[in-house]
Amino acid sequence: MIWAQNPDGVIGAGNAIPWRVPEDMAHFKATTLGHPVVMGRKTWDSLPPRFRPLDGRRNIVVTRDPQWVGEGAEPAGSISEALELAGEPLESAAPTATWVIGGGEIYRAALEYATMLWVTEVDSTVDGDSYAPTLGPTWKVVEDKGWQSSTSGLRYRIRAYSR
């Protein structure tokens, strides 16, 4: 799973990312490119139309609506169905990783299946309505790139967690 959050665990506000950290977006793209990505329908809707589907990635969208259609996306009725779809080779190439990319409800539902997390911590105080899941004691930081300054002026750090 991969996400960015502030110290209060906020990941979104009004179906949008409440900060701009281009370096995090570059990390997100480099990490997920070439792999299936699983997201909720609200996350799909939050992507600007010119970026839907996310290029170079198999886009799987979890939705409760069995009639939902998104051009370039594969619908799934649950996290387990989405992960099963992601595990099926597309064009005979087996992926090495599936990335869950949001939002909050999807992260919480997928956490039990996860073995690796990339979390960008953004040093920003913002109000939000979508939150990252709380990580239990089984999750350990295995890589920390340290605090850096974004070209946007915000401080951030990227950490990898494993269990």
C-alpha positions as CSV (number, residue, x, y, z in Angstrom):
1,M,0.0,0.0,0.0
2,I,1.2,3.5,-0.6
3,W,-0.1,6.9,0.7
4,A,0.8,10.3,2.0
5,Q,-0.5,11.6,5.3
6,N,0.0,14.5,7.7
7,P,0.9,14.0,11.4
8,D,-2.8,13.7,12.2
9,G,-3.3,10.9,9.7
10,V,-5.2,13.1,7.2
11,I,-4.9,11.7,3.6
12,G,-7.6,13.7,1.9
13,A,-10.1,16.6,2.1
14,G,-13.1,17.0,-0.1
15,N,-12.0,14.0,-2.3
16,A,-8.6,15.7,-3.0
17,I,-5.1,15.6,-1.7
18,P,-4.8,18.6,0.7
19,W,-1.2,19.5,-0.2
20,R,1.2,19.6,-3.1
21,V,4.4,17.6,-2.8
22,P,5.7,16.9,-6.4
23,E,8.5,14.7,-5.1
24,D,5.9,12.4,-3.4
25,M,3.9,12.2,-6.7
26,A,7.2,11.2,-8.5
27,H,7.8,8.5,-5.9
28,F,4.3,7.3,-6.2
29,K,4.6,7.0,-10.0
30,A,8.0,5.3,-9.9
31,T,6.8,2.8,-7.3
32,T,3.5,1.9,-8.9
33,L,4.4,2.0,-12.6
34,G,4.1,-1.4,-14.3
35,H,2.1,-2.8,-11.4
36,P,-1.7,-3.2,-10.8
37,V,-3.2,-0.5,-8.6
38,V,-6.3,-1.0,-6.5
39,M,-8.4,2.0,-5.5
40,G,-11.8,2.8,-4.4
41,R,-14.3,4.5,-6.7
42,K,-14.0,7.8,-4.9
43,T,-10.3,7.8,-5.5
44,W,-10.9,7.0,-9.2
45,D,-13.3,9.9,-9.4
46,S,-10.8,12.2,-7.7
47,L,-8.2,11.6,-10.5
48,P,-8.4,14.3,-13.2
49,P,-9.9,12.8,-16.3
50,R,-6.7,13.2,-18.3
51,F,-5.0,10.9,-15.8
52,R,-7.7,8.2,-15.9
53,P,-6.7,5.4,-16.1
54,L,-3.3,5.8,-14.5
55,D,-0.9,5.1,-17.4
56,G,1.3,2.1,-17.3
57,R,-0.7,0.4,-14.5
58,R,-3.6,-2.0,-14.5
59,N,-6.4,0.0,-12.8
60,I,-8.7,-2.0,-10.5
61,V,-11.5,-0.1,-8.9
62,V,-13.4,-1.4,-5.8
63,T,-17.1,-0.4,-6.0
64,R,-20.4,-1.5,-4.4
65,D,-22.2,-0.6,-7.7
66,P,-22.2,-3.7,-9.9
67,Q,-23.2,-1.5,-12.9
68,W,-20.2,0.8,-12.5
69,V,-18.0,1.3,-15.6
70,G,-14.9,3.4,-15.9
71,E,-13.0,3.5,-19.1
72,G,-9.7,1.7,-18.7
73,A,-10.6,0.3,-15.3
74,E,-11.6,-3.1,-14.1
75,P,-14.4,-3.1,-11.4
76,A,-14.2,-5.3,-8.4
77,G,-16.9,-5.8,-5.7
78,S,-14.5,-6.1,-2.8
79,I,-10.8,-5.9,-1.8
80,S,-10.4,-9.6,-1.9
81,E,-11.9,-9.7,-5.4
82,A,-9.6,-6.8,-6.5
83,L,-6.5,-8.6,-5.2
84,E,-7.6,-11.8,-6.9
85,L,-8.0,-9.9,-10.2
86,A,-4.6,-8.2,-9.7
87,G,-2.9,-11.6,-9.2
88,E,-4.2,-12.8,-12.5
89,P,-1.5,-12.2,-15.2
90,L,-2.5,-9.7,-17.8
91,E,-1.0,-10.4,-21.2
92,S,1.0,-13.3,-19.7
93,A,3.1,-11.1,-17.4
94,A,2.8,-11.9,-13.7
95,P,3.2,-8.7,-11.6
96,T,5.6,-8.6,-8.7
97,A,3.5,-6.3,-6.6
98,T,0.0,-4.9,-6.3
99,W,-0.3,-1.4,-4.9
100,V,-3.4,-0.3,-3.0
101,I,-3.6,3.5,-3.6
102,G,-6.7,4.7,-1.6
103,G,-8.8,6.0,-0.2
104,G,-9.1,5.6,3.6
105,E,-11.9,3.0,3.6
106,I,-10.0,0.9,1.0
107,Y,-6.7,1.2,3.0
108,R,-8.4,0.0,6.2
109,A,-10.0,-3.0,4.4
110,A,-6.8,-3.9,2.6
111,L,-4.4,-3.5,5.6
112,E,-4.9,-7.2,6.7
113,Y,-3.5,-8.3,3.3
114,A,-0.6,-5.9,3.2
115,T,3.0,-6.8,3.8
116,M,4.7,-3.6,2.7
117,L,3.7,0.1,3.0
118,W,5.3,3.2,1.6
119,V,4.1,6.2,3.7
120,T,5.0,9.8,2.9
121,E,4.7,12.0,6.0
122,V,3.9,15.6,5.1
123,D,4.6,18.2,7.7
124,S,1.4,20.1,7.3
125,T,-1.5,21.0,9.5
126,V,-4.7,20.6,7.4
127,D,-8.3,19.6,8.2
128,G,-9.4,16.5,6.3
129,D,-12.2,14.0,6.0
130,S,-10.2,10.9,4.9
131,Y,-7.6,9.3,7.2
132,A,-4.9,6.7,6.9
133,P,-5.3,3.5,8.8
134,T,-3.7,3.2,12.2
135,L,-0.7,1.0,12.1
136,G,-0.3,-1.6,14.9
137,P,2.9,-2.7,16.6
138,T,3.6,-5.4,14.0
139,W,4.5,-2.7,11.4
140,K,8.2,-1.7,11.6
141,V,10.0,1.0,9.7
142,V,12.5,-0.7,7.4
143,E,13.6,2.4,5.4
144,D,13.5,6.1,6.2
145,K,14.6,8.6,3.6
146,G,14.7,11.4,6.2
147,W,13.1,14.8,6.2
148,Q,13.4,16.7,3.0
149,S,12.2,20.0,1.7
150,S,9.7,19.9,-1.2
151,T,9.9,22.4,-4.1
152,S,6.4,23.4,-2.8
153,G,8.0,24.5,0.5
154,L,6.6,21.7,2.7
155,R,8.8,19.3,4.6
156,Y,8.2,15.6,4.0
157,R,9.8,12.2,4.5
158,I,9.2,8.8,2.9
159,R,9.2,5.7,5.0
160,A,8.8,2.0,4.2
161,Y,7.1,-0.3,6.7
162,S,7.1,-4.1,6.7
163,R,5.7,-6.8,9.0
